Amino acid sequence: MSSSIRTSRRQFIKTTGATGLALGLPTIWTQRASAAGQLTVADNGGALGPIMRTAFYDPFEKETGIRIVNVAHESDPVTQFKLSVDSGSHIWDLAMVTPDNVLRLTGQKNYLAPLDIASSDGAGILPGMLTNNWFGFSIYGVVMAYRTDKFPKAAPAGWRDYWDTAKFPGRRALFRSPIGLFENALLADGVAPKDIYPINVERALKSLDKIHSSINVWWANGAQNTQLLQSGEVDLSDTWNARALAAISAGAPVKIVWEGTYNVDGWSIPIGTPNLKQAQQFVRFCMRADRQAQYSSLVANGPSNSNAYKLIDPARAELLPTFPRNLERLTRRDTAWWGKNFDSANEKFQEWLLNA
């Protein structure tokens, strides 16, 4: 390792030490390639890592000869992303980010390199999934699920039905966070999907007033949500579609109601990476229908390339959020609104939870 690289590495660790972000750097730096034959990709880690390798990393390596080293970033990668660019260390060539991450990475200073992908090259890509600095490939929904053994005949068909405890009695659960919950509360109150944003927080809370006494569990994480549905502890719940599918895959009599919102994970490239052309090549690779089809066959997130559905088993396709019939009833989350208003909205929500 050259002295300049050692100095850059020490400087980065010193810069990030206060936030604890240096913990994983020794592994990253020993694996980091100086040649153009390797890309370091930061993804969400955990169980997703092997799926990403099967669907994207290994096939890209086989096709191009460019090695992919994947590392897990923090749940909120923005600080790591900025420090990597500002320090000049360039420990990542690509990172998996959400639209709200992109807003924070282009606000006061631009941290994102261009993808150099013309819109005309995005055949089959859903609207809004390809910009000059971000490509969204993994779509997940915030929807409703219910136990079919509890509702064998008349079943809830939307959020208005969830709020109708007389017609659809049963144990209920909701996520202990305003994101997604406020949108669904407004849908239950009769707000049209096109009018959800900007969110009327007071109206959302008044809608929640009507259902609060009937909520048996306020769940805090995805694993808990799956367990609630799978065990039958609750009969209806809001859910992330992947968590409902996990219960279904385990044999639980659960059905998803496709009404709610969706959000997207995608790729952005840190500005200044010495492997820009190879990183752009990898993003193009992830746009392909065959790659996205394999990804969505392994994880319950929907593809952004509509042509992928020609390659996905029909029974599986119907359980994905971008399946045309499902997507029709989903509204894309306004991450710009949440970015500006989350703190105040969450404060009001937490106060409501304590006092309702």
ZAMARGU-4260 file (C-alpha; in steps of 0.2 Angstrom, whole numbers, plus 5000, padded with zeros to 4 digits):
<rodrens>
0) 5000/5000/5000 | 5008/5017/4995 | 5011/5030/5008 | 4998/5042/5000 | 4984/5028/5002
5) 4990/5025/5020 | 4988/5044/5023 | 4971/5045/5015 | 4965/5030/5025 | 4971/5037/5041
10) 4963/5054/5037 | 4946/5046/5033 | 4946/5035/5049 | 4951/5051/5059 | 4937/5060/5051
15) 4924/5047/5054 | 4929/5041/5071 | 4917/5052/5081 | 4903/5043/5072 | 4909/5026/5073
20) 4909/5024/5054 | 4927/5018/5054 | 4923/5001/5061 | 4921/4992/5045 | 4935/5001/5035
25) 4950/4989/5037 | 4940/4976/5028 | 4934/4988/5015 | 4952/4995/5012 | 4961/4979/5010
30) 4948/4973/4997 | 4948/4990/4988 | 4955/4988/4970 | 4966/5001/4963 | 4963/4994/4946
35) 4948/4996/4935 | 4944/4978/4936 | 4935/4980/4953 | 4920/4989/4959 | 4916/4992/4978
40) 4897/4992/4980 | 4888/4998/4996 | 4871/4989/4998 | 4859/4987/5013 | 4867/4971/5019
45) 4859/4958/5030 | 4849/4945/5021 | 4849/4956/5005 | 4867/4954/5002 | 4867/4936/4995
50) 4852/4940/4985 | 4861/4955/4977 | 4875/4944/4973 | 4865/4930/4965 | 4854/4942/4954
55) 4867/4956/4950 | 4885/4954/4957 | 4890/4937/4951 | 4882/4938/4934 | 4890/4955/4931
60) 4907/4948/4935 | 4904/4933/4924 | 4899/4944/4909 | 4912/4958/4911 | 4926/4951/4921
65) 4924/4966/4933 | 4924/4960/4951 | 4911/4966/4963 | 4915/4968/4981 | 4900/4972/4991
70) 4900/4980/5008 | 4885/4985/5020 | 4882/5003/5023 | 4873/5011/5038 | 4854/5011/5038
75) 4856/5029/5033 | 4871/5030/5021 | 4871/5049/5018 | 4885/5053/5031 | 4896/5039/5025
80) 4893/5044/5007 | 4897/5062/5010 | 4913/5058/5021 | 4919/5046/5007 | 4918/5060/4994
85) 4924/5074/5005 | 4939/5065/5011 | 4944/5059/4994 | 4945/5041/4999 | 4932/5035/4987
90) 4929/5019/4997 | 4913/5016/4987 | 4910/5016/4968 | 4891/5014/4970 | 4879/5015/4984
95) 4861/5009/4986 | 4851/5024/4991 | 4833/5030/4992 | 4826/5046/4983 | 4826/5055/5000
100) 4845/5051/5002 | 4847/5058/4984 | 4839/5075/4990 | 4851/5076/5004 | 4866/5072/4993
105) 4862/5085/4981 | 4855/5099/4992 | 4869/5111/4998 | 4882/5102/4988 | 4882/5089/4974
110) 4889/5072/4979 | 4882/5062/4964 | 4891/5058/4948 | 4880/5057/4932 | 4874/5040/4926
115) 4876/5045/4908 | 4860/5035/4903 | 4849/5043/4891 | 4830/5041/4894 | 4829/5033/4877
120) 4839/5019/4884 | 4826/5015/4898 | 4814/5004/4888 | 4802/4997/4899 | 4808/5007/4915
125) 4793/5013/4925 | 4791/5032/4925 | 4802/5041/4938 | 4814/5027/4941 | 4828/5034/4930
130) 4836/5051/4933 | 4852/5059/4928 | 4860/5053/4945 | 4849/5039/4952 | 4841/5023/4945
135) 4828/5014/4956 | 4827/4996/4954 | 4819/4989/4970 | 4801/4994/4974 | 4792/4990/4990
140) 4774/4994/4996 | 4766/5000/5012 | 4750/4991/5011 | 4737/4981/5021 | 4736/4962/5025
145) 4723/4952/5033 | 4720/4934/5039 | 4708/4925/5027 | 4703/4913/5040 | 4696/4927/5050
150) 4687/4934/5035 | 4682/4919/5024 | 4668/4928/5015 | 4667/4947/5016 | 4684/4953/5017
155) 4692/4971/5019 | 4696/4979/5002 | 4705/4995/5007 | 4709/5007/5021 | 4691/5012/5024
160) 4686/4994/5028 | 4701/4993/5040 | 4693/5008/5049 | 4676/5000/5049 | 4677/4990/5065
165) 4658/4986/5065 | 4658/4978/5048 | 4676/4970/5050 | 4679/4966/5068 | 4695/4959/5073
170) 4712/4962/5082 | 4722/4976/5073 | 4740/4982/5072 | 4748/4997/5065 | 4766/5003/5063
175) 4773/5014/5076 | 4778/5028/5064 | 4770/5041/5054 | 4777/5037/5037 | 4765/5027/5027
180) 4753/5027/5042 | 4747/5045/5039 | 4744/5042/5021 | 4734/5027/5025 | 4724/5036/5038
185) 4720/5050/5025 | 4714/5036/5012 | 4703/5029/5026 | 4696/5047/5028 | 4691/5048/5010
190) 4706/5058/5003 | 4710/5054/4985 | 4727/5047/4982 | 4731/5062/4971 | 4727/5073/4985
195) 4737/5065/4999 | 4752/5077/4997 | 4755/5089/5005 | 4749/5079/5020 | 4736/5087/5031
200) 4744/5081/5048 | 4729/5086/5059 | 4717/5077/5047 | 4727/5062/5048 | 4728/5062/5067
205) 4709/5065/5068 | 4707/5050/5057 | 4718/5040/5068 | 4707/5046/5083 | 4693/5035/5076
210) 4703/5019/5076 | 4715/5021/5090 | 4705/5012/5103 | 4704/4997/5092 | 4723/4995/5089
215) 4729/4980/5099 | 4747/4981/5094 | 4758/4995/5088 | 4772/4985/5079 | 4790/4992/5079
220) 4800/4981/5066 | 4797/4970/5051 | 4800/4954/5059 | 4787/4958/5072 | 4775/4962/5059
225) 4777/4945/5050 | 4776/4936/5067 | 4759/4945/5071 | 4751/4940/5055 | 4759/4922/5054
230) 4754/4918/5072 | 4736/4925/5070 | 4739/4937/5085 | 4731/4950/5074 | 4718/4949/5060
235) 4722/4965/5051 | 4738/4975/5050 | 4747/4988/5039 | 4763/4979/5032 | 4777/4980/5020
240) 4773/4969/5006 | 4789/4958/5009 | 4784/4955/5027 | 4766/4949/5022 | 4774/4938/5009
245) 4785/4931/5022 | 4770/4925/5032 | 4762/4919/5016 | 4777/4909/5012 | 4777/4901/5029
250) 4760/4894/5026 | 4749/4908/5035 | 4732/4911/5027 | 4736/4929/5024 | 4731/4940/5009
255) 4738/4957/5004 | 4727/4972/5000 | 4735/4983/4987 | 4731/5000/4993 | 4744/5012/5001
260) 4761/5019/4996 | 4777/5013/4989 | 4795/5018/4990 | 4811/5014/4980 | 4829/5009/4983
265) 4841/5012/4969 | 4859/5016/4963 | 4869/5032/4964 | 4887/5034/4960 | 4898/5045/4972
270) 4906/5059/4962 | 4925/5057/4959 | 4926/5038/4959 | 4940/5033/4948 | 4929/5019/4941
275) 4915/5030/4934 | 4913/5021/4918 | 4913/5004/4926 | 4900/5010/4939 | 4889/5017/4925
280) 4891/5000/4916 | 4885/4991/4931 | 4869/5002/4933 | 4865/4999/4915 | 4867/4980/4919
285) 4854/4982/4933 | 4842/4990/4922 | 4840/4974/4912 | 4824/4964/4913 | 4832/4947/4915
290) 4842/4953/4930 | 4827/4962/4938 | 4817/4946/4935 | 4829/4935/4945 | 4830/4948/4959
295) 4811/4949/4961 | 4810/4930/4961 | 4821/4930/4976 | 4815/4945/4986 | 4797/4952/4987
300) 4802/4969/4980 | 4795/4973/4963 | 4806/4977/4947 | 4806/4994/4939 | 4808/4986/4922
305) 4790/4981/4917 | 4798/4969/4904 | 4804/4958/4919 | 4786/4952/4922 | 4788/4942/4906
310) 4801/4932/4915 | 4793/4930/4932 | 4781/4916/4937 | 4764/4923/4936 | 4759/4917/4953
315) 4774/4926/4960 | 4771/4942/4949 | 4754/4945/4957 | 4762/4947/4974 | 4774/4961/4969
320) 4770/4979/4971 | 4774/4984/4953 | 4763/4971/4945 | 4751/4982/4935 | 4735/4978/4944
325) 4744/4981/4961 | 4753/4997/4956 | 4737/5005/4951 | 4732/5007/4969 | 4748/5013/4976
330) 4754/5031/4977 | 4773/5035/4977 | 4779/5042/4993 | 4783/5060/4992 | 4801/5059/5000
335) 4803/5078/4998 | 4788/5082/5009 | 4794/5069/5022 | 4812/5076/5021 | 4806/5093/5026
340) 4792/5088/5038 | 4797/5072/5047 | 4803/5079/5063 | 4787/5090/5066 | 4775/5076/5060
345) 4784/5063/5071 | 4783/5074/5086 | 4765/5077/5084 | 4762/5058/5081 | 4772/5053/5096
350) 4762/5065/5107 | 4746/5059/5100 | 4751/5041/5105 | 4754/5046/5122 | 4738/5056/5124
355) 4725/5047/5113
</rodrens>
